[in-house]
């Protein structure tokens, strides 16, 4: 089924902003954490637009409206309007206020009193559980993106409906109370404190936020005087020092880069014990999962430290790109997420140049986006959204990573200065307003004097990306472009034509035709897509590929080109454009490779073969090959940090040791098991190596090992450590231990925010994937009730599909998910079908040849 058919199954919603435009919300919320309820009052000042009618309509969900009052403001003064009927339309989340009077376009004030529920699911207004010493405590926090503000107060819950907010909270005395803006005044009477906050800037309702509870903070100021604080539960505030330092430096960087000051006097970054996503960019009140803010020198891996820096940089970029200037509708979500996912690399590269962020960008963003975008059931960057429930399905790799990748391509095409100055022009022209993608293209074109819209339109409005097939004859180079499909059963129906930057020593630099030829000055072996700046793949004839590969050990190709050469060969083999054995031959030239980013592709290629072929005989045949491939780097790196070693060597060490362990290197396995046996606390093991030690112990372990890992998990308050241990606890072979691990998911042992990890890890274990499937089928209703509204929930069908390469599983998959399709699950469901199909086709096509290769 095509993407167009999927979208057609979803119902459209009425855009309420076209009927009523709010200007200000005066909002009062009184939460009661003991009863898990809240009461509230809101006064909405705004303007009715469109045709005269006898009702005003707002969004609400699961609220009880206890009173409603409407006042009209026109030339006759303030006039009360009768509210004759209050109607709640649940299927559209609408609150309809009916009057016997005709309501004409003019200004109105709507005053409502209401009550609601503090939900267990991590959206709307929800609790976060934590321990303060021996005491169990709770924070209250909000998560309104994408359309959950309506669960806390009646509003126009659409990004285009920008307004200012005057927020008042009534909370128990003695607690920290945070919101988007500084406190205007606070009054304590008896056991209650009333806190009124300063009026917010004009902003979308999904950016409103508040947090209440016992917290501590660290603080610093930017050179422009912005007060930056990092909040956490009392025992953990000390671990936010690194995030605070990065936040201050990023705010200063963005102030300079955008040439536009951060528009608020303060910026709070708040680590929440329970949080469904990674972080949320609420203006001046940014909320994070703890793992995305904490750096504990004794327990935080280098990967996680970098991740913390990147998430902080991402969310702070949103303070301009997303908050100050906001997409008009969720179709242009990528304007928020794609841009922030790109510029976080620019900022962190400035702060930590030794991290080589742009090399990591290609492996972490571009290559991941290409894998998803190779499916027929992908979606364009600019994806039509007909119903709010679809929004969850586009918070994905396409909106984030492909969006970032095409921004990167445009940055390279226009040049750094033109790109930066175009962004400045865009932000200043549209501050406090809403935009579409075309507004960004116009601003960049106006400054750069380049036809940006012509160049970029197909990259954002059409799904997929091109693969270029190379043909050579003497001094002639002929290239053909077509849409790349991972699933060989798919045909190129659309005949999409991209404008492709060649990034090579040829002229012209743009490929604008389906087939195009160039005359070459010599027979030099040209590697297309230099530095992997373009979002496309290249398929070389095997003889040409071998000649390019011979340049790998000579150092003539830099890391990104070595990475790109191997990645293109590996991915095109999966889809049948070439043979997998050609890729394995290519790996021979990488035996001296020492770059971590290139090794990520090498390891990913081997893991894909091992996982998709799913053949025990092949697994054994691969082990000596892998041990041989990693031998040189294993000897060079060893187990311990070396004085003066590079950042990339520190990242590479766990990769090399991990490949050695999985291939049953006896010396590595022996050290891992000995370290696990002797350890009493996690701090005894280098944080970079804990995942390796725990996972090796699980693969070779028994019930005693399981208990030790579970005790470590339950005694840790650090999110990263618990996630690392979850991967190990779901990595056993014994059916009874697999059953025990799965049974923990529905208990208090696993926080709601971590359920996705446990399910995904359990599917990734070949010994447990079938038990996990049965568990998921039996607990589907429980999953819907507990995490069904999370942005990550649509990934659950993918968790199952990506571990299966057997077409007989398709019957089970379709029989289960087919009757359960919702707008949130449709796209993931069809992506799952396609994933199973291409993996099964790859296995059927290449398994015997791969076995022969490793035998020899």
GIDA-V973188 format. One record per helix or strand. SS is the DSSP state (A for helix, B for strand). FROM is the first residue (numbers start at 1). LEN is the number of residues. If there is no record, write none. Layout:
ss=[SS | SS]
from=[FROM | FROM]
len=[LEN | LEN]
This chain:
ss=[A | A | B | B | B | B | B | B | A | B | B | B | B | B | A | B | B | B | B | B | B | A | B | B | B | A | B | B | B | A | A | B | B | A | A | A | A | A | A | B | A | A | B | B | B | B | B | A | B | A | A | A | A | A | A | A | A | A | A | A | A | A | A | A | A | A | A]
from=[3 | 16 | 20 | 37 | 53 | 64 | 77 | 85 | 90 | 94 | 107 | 119 | 124 | 135 | 149 | 155 | 163 | 176 | 183 | 192 | 203 | 205 | 210 | 216 | 227 | 237 | 266 | 279 | 285 | 290 | 302 | 321 | 325 | 330 | 353 | 357 | 388 | 397 | 416 | 433 | 437 | 452 | 466 | 476 | 500 | 510 | 515 | 530 | 537 | 542 | 559 | 580 | 596 | 616 | 647 | 666 | 682 | 687 | 703 | 719 | 735 | 752 | 769 | 780 | 793 | 808 | 826]
len=[6 | 3 | 13 | 12 | 7 | 11 | 5 | 5 | 3 | 10 | 11 | 1 | 9 | 9 | 3 | 1 | 10 | 4 | 7 | 6 | 1 | 3 | 4 | 6 | 6 | 22 | 7 | 2 | 5 | 3 | 17 | 1 | 3 | 22 | 3 | 17 | 7 | 18 | 15 | 3 | 12 | 10 | 8 | 8 | 2 | 2 | 5 | 3 | 3 | 8 | 16 | 11 | 18 | 22 | 16 | 13 | 3 | 13 | 13 | 11 | 10 | 13 | 10 | 8 | 9 | 13 | 30]
